[in-house]
Amino acid sequence: MQQPDTSSIDTGLVKLLDDYFEVIHAQDLELFDQVFHERCTLYSAQGNELVLRPFDIYRDQVANRQSPKDLGNPRDDQILEIDQISDTMAWAKVQLQMFGGIMQDYLNFVKIDGKWWIIAKLYEKVGEY
């Protein structure tokens, strides 16, 4: 799949997405703290139930599992869509592989004091690899 044109997107936002993919693949917690805003929440629907994971719970889960990188999984990620709504707000639809699944995420971003952050993440497993 062809990556979307990101030439009109703030370069800090494009860097944040690359860092996000690295966080998910290698589970680098120092980088995690530079990608996810401390008030970020993750959302999913599993078993017909809404699942909410605030920053602290998600960070703890990431810290206590083996990374896809350590498991020998290749880093295979894509930006499917991206839109910078304003100087301080944007969203992206991304796809990546982890733990045998193909995941798609909707990421919402805010720029605070000149720095982009992920403020919300919706995620769903869309296939196997």
C-alpha positions in Angstrom: 0.0 0.0 0.0 1.3 3.4 -0.9 2.0 5.8 2.0 0.1 9.1 1.9 1.9 12.3 1.0 3.1 13.9 4.3 4.8 16.9 2.7 2.2 19.3 4.1 2.2 17.7 7.6 4.2 19.3 10.4 7.6 17.4 10.5 7.3 17.0 14.3 4.1 15.0 13.8 5.7 12.8 11.2 8.6 12.2 13.6 6.1 11.4 16.4 4.5 8.7 14.2 7.9 7.1 13.6 8.6 7.2 17.3 5.1 5.7 18.0 5.9 2.7 15.7 9.3 2.2 17.4 7.6 2.3 20.9 5.1 -0.3 19.8 7.8 -2.5 18.3 10.6 -2.2 20.9 8.5 -1.1 23.9 11.1 1.6 24.8 9.5 3.2 27.9 11.6 6.3 27.8 10.4 6.9 24.3 6.8 5.9 25.4 6.8 8.8 27.8 7.7 11.2 24.9 5.0 9.8 22.6 1.9 9.4 24.8 0.6 12.3 26.8 0.2 11.4 30.5 -3.5 12.0 30.1 -3.9 9.8 27.0 -6.5 7.1 27.0 -6.7 4.0 24.7 -10.1 2.7 23.6 -11.3 -0.5 22.1 -14.4 -2.7 22.0 -13.7 -6.3 23.0 -16.4 -8.9 23.6 -19.1 -6.3 23.1 -17.6 -4.2 25.9 -15.9 -0.8 25.8 -12.3 -1.1 27.0 -10.6 2.0 28.4 -6.9 2.0 29.2 -5.6 5.2 30.7 -1.9 6.1 30.3 -0.7 4.5 33.6 -2.4 1.2 33.0 -1.3 1.0 29.4 2.3 1.9 30.3 2.3 -0.8 33.0 1.1 -3.4 30.5 3.8 -2.4 28.0 6.5 -2.5 30.7 5.4 -6.0 31.7 5.3 -7.8 28.3 7.9 -9.0 25.9 8.3 -6.7 22.9 7.5 -7.7 19.3 11.2 -6.9 18.6 12.4 -9.3 21.3 10.1 -12.0 19.9 11.7 -11.6 16.5 8.7 -10.0 14.8 9.7 -7.6 12.0 8.7 -3.9 12.3 6.1 -3.5 9.5 4.1 -0.3 9.9 2.3 2.1 7.6 0.6 5.5 7.8 -2.7 4.8 6.0 -4.2 8.3 6.4 -3.2 11.5 8.1 -4.8 14.9 8.5 -3.5 17.9 10.3 -6.7 19.8 11.2 -4.9 22.9 12.6 -1.5 24.0 14.0 -2.4 22.1 17.2 -4.6 19.1 16.2 -4.3 16.2 13.9 -5.3 12.5 13.5 -3.8 9.5 11.7 -4.9 6.0 10.7 -2.0 3.6 10.9 -1.4 -0.1 10.5 1.2 -2.3 12.2 2.0 -5.8 13.1 2.5 -7.2 16.6 2.1 -10.5 18.4 0.9 -12.3 15.2 -1.8 -9.7 14.5 -2.3 -6.9 12.1 -3.5 -3.9 14.0 -5.1 -0.6 12.9 -5.1 2.4 15.1 -6.8 5.8 15.0 -4.5 8.2 16.7 -5.5 11.7 17.9 -2.8 14.3 18.4 -2.5 17.6 20.1 0.4 20.0 20.1 1.1 21.6 23.5 3.9 24.0 24.1 5.4 23.2 20.6 5.4 19.4 21.1 3.1 16.9 19.5 1.5 14.2 21.7 -0.8 11.2 21.2 -3.8 12.1 23.3 -6.2 9.2 22.3 -5.8 5.9 20.6 -8.5 3.6 19.2 -7.3 0.2 18.2 -8.5 -3.0 16.6 -7.0 -6.2 15.4 -7.9 -6.5 11.7 -6.1 -9.7 10.6 -3.4 -12.3 11.2 0.1 -12.5 9.8 
